[in-house]
Amino acid sequence: MATIEEQIKEIEDEIFNTQKNKATEHHIGKLKAKVAKLRAQLELNRAKSSGSGKGFYIKKSGDATVALVGFPSVGKSSLLNVLTGSRSEVAEYQFTTLDVIPGIMEYQGAKIQILDMPGIIRGASKGRGRGKEVIAAARNSDIILLMGDVFNFRIDVLERELYDAGIRLNRKPPDIHFTPTERGGLLVRSTIPLQKMTEGQIIEILRAYGLVSGTIVMREDVEPDRLVDFLAGNRVFIPSITVINKYDQSYEGVERNIRKYLTGEYMKLSVTKGMGIEELRRTIYERLGFIRIYLKPIGEPADMDEPLVILNSSTVKAVCEHLHRDFVDLFRYANVWGPSAKYPGQVVGINHLLKDGDIVTIVIRKVS
């Protein structure tokens, strides 16, 4: 009997070879639903059989984390050294880096942790070349920097390995909500017209995940794989930047060769020559989306010269964590002036969402 992976490949081949038109639309939709059901079963099987495994221990530091994900010997260690001044071992042979090596890049007041990780190869998502450990570390980053060079530029392989490991690059979580009920069967509701799946296909996939009663609300017209992403519950959605190194060794036709496998934008680097480094620093900072928060001690003016730099969508809790590890436990309330406040000096709780330019006073309990 064919394995689940073989069944998936067989159906995907049928989809690829089926002419796309109105007459075959429903048939292709059913095939996609079958693939989604098989992937759901594969996910469940992997979850049951996976062991704890030993991963990399990385102490998070700084205001955000960037993971360098790339092939062996494309210059990740050299890039880390240039960006952060760290001393990651560099050599002209593969797999120089055997562990995760962190460094801190300081830029416009932000301290950004850069992680140099072992190079990954095809099959990394299934554990080849310590791939699972590398990918597990990448899942916890704020940005993934995909790195190749002018001789090894199959960024699509990196993207596929990350995709198979549940990492969704440059995508937002699907706008779907499911409410389970004790009885009544499955009900599909939508706030927009559904064209990529029928209600029957949606219900088939829900049942593949063991859901037999409840209401699913579709606020986005999604394909089967996106619905599986929602149901799996273990996907992470991370922005990425793609760089191609060693452009000082560029050759005729390199752009044409790269474009065979890479359709999106990418940055051209030469780490050894310093080409593109400052632009990369700026791009990392901008993609992370930092905001500046100004601190105001009780009864004193705000310090407008040295802002606290934190990630966008941060709350008052993030400010407490930056100031002192005990501030979260001792927190009473905060006063906020600025864009996120309804009125000057608004009293807010620890989960208040801050905006760029806010002025914040933290009030904590006195310790006897």
N, C-alpha and C positions, 0 to 999 in steps of 0.2 A: 504494500500500500504506500502511496506517495506521501512524503512528509508534508507538513503544513507549508514549509518554505517552497517545496516543489509545486504544490497546488497553487500558491500565490503566483509563482512565476508563470505557470501555465495559463492562468486567467489573464495576467498582465500582458502576456504575449498575444492572447486573443484580442484584448482591447486594442493593443498597438496595431494589429493586422486588420481590424475591422474598420471599414470605411465610415467616416463620420458624416452623417446627414440626418435629416428628420426621421427617416424610416428606422434608423438604427439607434436613435437617441435613447429610447426606453431600454433596449437590450444592453447597451453600454452601461446605462445606469444600474441595471441589475447586476452586471458583472462587477462594477465598482463596489456595490453593496456586499457582494460575496467576498471580495478582497478585504473589505473593511472588517467583515465578520471573522475571516481567517486571521487577520492581524490581531483582532481582539483576543482570539483564542491563543495566539502565539504569545501575546503580552501576558496573559494569565498563566500560561505554562512556565514562562521565564520567571515570573514573580514567585511561583511556588518552588521552583527548583534552584533559584539563585541563593548562594551562600552569602555570608557577610563580607568575605573577602578582605584583603588588606589594601587600603588606599594610601594616598599621600596625606600626611598631616601638614596642613598649612595654617599658620596663625595669621588671620586676617589683620591687616594693618592699613593705616591711611584712611582716606575719605572714599575710596572706590578701588575696585580690583579689575585689572585687565589680564586675561589669560592669552599667552602666545601659543597658538595651535598651528603646527605646520609639519612638513616632512623633515626627516633627518637632514642635517647639513645645509639648510637653506639660510642660516644666519641668525637664528633666534637668540642664541647666547650673545653674539656680537651686538645685536640690537638692544638686548637688555643692558649690556655694559655701556652702550652709548647713551641710552635714555636715562639710566639711573646711576651710573658710576659703580655698579656692582661688579663682582669678579666671577662671573660664570665662566667655566672652562671652555675654551674655544680651540677647535682643531679641525683639520681637513679630512676627517673621517666621520662615519655615521655613528649616531647614538653616543655622542660625547656626554650629553646630559643624561644622567640616570636617575635623577631625583628632581623635585621641583625647587627651583632657586628663585627666591623673591628679591625684589629691589624696589626702591621708592623713587618715583619721578616727581619732582616738585615743579609745579607750573601754575602761575598766576594765583598763588596762595593755596592751591590744592595739593595734597599729598596723595599720589596715585600709586597703588601697589601694582607692579608688573611681575607676572609669574612666567619664568622660563621653564617650560616643561619638556620632557622627552618627546622626540619626534614621533608622530603616529604614521601608520602605514595602512594600506587596504586591509580590512578585517579588524580594525581597532575596536569597533563597537562590539565585536564578539570576543575580545580579549587578546588579540595578537599584539605583541610588542608592548605589553603593559598598557594597552589601549584603554581598558576599562578604568584604570586608575587615573590616567590623563583626562579622560572625558568626565569622570566624577569631579575632578578638580575644576574643570572648565564650567561645569554646571553651576558652580557657586560664584562665578565671576559676574561683574557688571557689564563688561564688554568682552567679546572674543575677537582677537586679532588673528585672522587667517593669513598664513605666510607661506609663500612659495618663492621660487627664483626663476630666472630666465631659462633654466635648464629643467626645472621640475615645477611645472605650473598647473598641475591638475587640481586646482582648488575645488573642482566639482567632487573629487574623491573625498576631500576633507568634509565638505558640506554633507555628503551622503552618510559618512560615518557618524557625524554629529546628529543628523536627522534620525538615523536608525537607533541612536542612543537616547532619543527623546528630546533633543535640543532643537528648538525652532529659531532660526536666525532671522532677525529683522521682521518679525511678525508679532502681532498682538494676539492674546488669547481669544478664542472664538466667543462671540457674544451669545451665549446659550445659558439657559437656566433650567434645572430639573428639580421638581418637587415630588418625592415619592409619596405614595398613598398605600393604605393597607388593602384596598380593593378598588375595583372599577376599571381595571385594564390600563392600557397606555393611551394617552391623549396627546396629540401634536397640535400646538398652537403657534402662530407666527405673527410677527408685526410687519412683515414684508412678504411679497410674493416669493414662493419657493420654486426655483427652476432647476437647481442642480441635483435635487433629490425629491422623490415622492414621499408622501407620508408613510406608505408601506415600507419603503426602503429604510426610512428613519426608524420605524418600529422594529424592523429586522435587526438592525444594529444594536438597538437598546436591549433586545432580548439576548443578543450574543453576549452582552455584559451582565446577564442575569437579572435585568430589570423587567418586571412583569406588570407593574402597576404604578402609575404616576403621570404627571403632566410635564412635558418638555416644551419650553417656550423658545422659539427660534427668533432671535433679533438680527440674525445675519444669514444670508443665503450661502450655506457652506457645502463643500463637497464631502464625501464620506470620510476621507482621512481627517478632516478638521473636526468632524463629529467624534471620531475615535480619539482625537487629541483631547477633547473635552471630557469624554467618558473615562479615559485612562487615568486622568488626575495626576500624572507624574511628569507632565511636560514642563519645560522651562522655556521662556521666551526672552531671548537675549539679543541685543543689537550686535552687529559685527562690522569690522573694517577689514578690507582685503588689501594686502601689500605684496608686491613682487619685487624681490631683492636682486642684487647683482646687475643692475642696469648699466654699470660701468663696463660690463662684459657683453653688452647687447650685440646682437648679430642681425644680419638681413633676414627679414621675415619673422622676427620674434613676435611682433604685434599680431600678425596673422595667425601664428601658431597658438598664442595665448587665447585669442578670441574663439578658437574652436571649442574651448572648454569653459570659458568664462564670459558671461554675458553682461554682468553688472560692472559697476565702476571699481577701479582698483588704483592704488597709489604706487608710483614707481620709486624704488629706493636703491641707493647704493650705500650700505652701512659703512663700508670701508672708506668711501669718499665723502660721506656726510650728505649725500644727495637725498633730499626729501625729508630729512629728519625733523627739522623745525615745523614743517607743514604737518607731519604726523603727530607731533606733540600737540599742536593746536587742534587737529581733528579729533584726537582722543578726548581732549578737554571738552570740546564742543559737543561731541556725541554723548558724553556722560551727562551733560545738562546740569551743571552745577548752579547753585544759587548762593548769594551772599547774605548772611544774617549778621546783624550788628547787636552786640551785647550791651545791656544797660544795667550796671549794678544798682541795687536798691538805693534811692536817694541821690544818685550821681548821674551825670550826663552820659549818654551813650558813647562808646568808643567807635567813632566813624572812620578811624584810620586803619584798623586791622580787623576786617570782617572774618567771621567764621564761615568757611566754605564747606557746604554740604550738598548732597545730591538733591536734585529736583524731586518733588513729591515726598520730601522728608517732613516729619512731624516734630513737635516740641521734644518728644522723647529722644530724637537724634541729637538735639542740642545738649540735653542732659548727659547723654552717653559720651559726648565729646568733652564736656567739662570735667566730669568726675564719675567714676564707676558707681558711687553711692547715690548720685543725684536722682536716679530713677526711683530707688526705694524711698528716698526722703522727700520726694516731690510733693508739694502742696498745690500750687497753681503757678501760672505764668501770666504776665502782662505783655500784650503785643500792641505795637504801633506799626502802621504800615499797610501794604496792599492786602494782607490776609485778615486784617482786623475790621470789624464792623464799625468800631468807633475807637478813638485814640485810647490806648491803655486797656483795651478789652481784656477781661479775665478769662483765660482759656485753660483747658485741661491738657493732659500730656499727649493726647492723640490729635491735637489741633494741627491742621495742615498749614505749613508755612509757605510764603512766597518770597521771591527775590526782593531784597530791600527791606524786609521786616526788621524791626527793632524789638528785642526780647529781653524781659527780666524774668529770671527764674527764682521762685520763692520756695524754699525747702523747710522742712520741720527742723526745729532745734533739737540737737542730740544732747540729752542730759548726762 
